[in-house]
Every structure is written in C-alpha cells, then in structure tokens.
Amino acid sequence: QVQLVESGGGLVQPGGSLRLSCAASGTIFSIADMGWYSQAPGKQRDLVASITREGSTNYADSVKGRFTISRDNAQNTVTLLMNSLKPEDTAVYYCNAQIVAVVSGQYWGQGTQVTVSS
C-alpha cells in the first residue's frame, strides 16, 4: 500500500520560512513527477511547484524566487523550501506524486496546514 506522508507545516510570521517534506512509502517501483499543491479555504487546489524525476522544476508565478522544490529519488522524498512567506501563502499544502507500484497512479498526501500571520 502506497502512502505519502507530509510534515513541516505550522504557523510562521510574514517574511519567515518553512520547509515541507513528503515521503512516499510502500512497494514502489518508481516515481515520475512529484509536486506540491495548495488549497486555501473556499478555493480550488492549485499547483505550487513540481519536479520531474530528472530534476526539472516548474513553479506557480506567485512563488517564483521564494520557494524551492527538490527531491531525493533514492529516498522517495520531495521537499518544498518556502522563504519570504506572505499571508496569502496561507493554505493546506498537499504532496502529490505519480507512482508506479502494484496499483499505479496519482497519489496525494493528507495535507499540512501552513499559516502565515503576525
């Protein structure tokens, strides 16, 4: 059974930093794209950043220059370093991965709350 488990959310002041981590576990053959999505109350879930297995990255315009996504293919992990956080970054952040396993497909983590407030 494949699972994605996130950690690292919390409360931070504007201008602060947070690091979100996500680990995939289970019988996994390979992982293609990995990414982070955010969902604020009453809004749709939007892509924040994604990374291919080869390391190519893609960012939402709103986070370019502030957030950095990285991954460790050996450990099946993906990390989002969030700097210069703004109140509008407040949301639940979800890890996402395209996983080749006994049951292949798109998997989601349970979500981690990020709150940016003074």
Secondary structure, DSSP 8 states (H G I E B T S, - for coil): --EEEEE--EEE-TT--EEEEEEEESSEEEEEEEEEEEE-TTS--EEEEEE-TT--EEE-GGGTTTEEEEEETTTTEEEEEE-S--GGG-EEEEEEEEEEESS-EEEE---EEEEE--
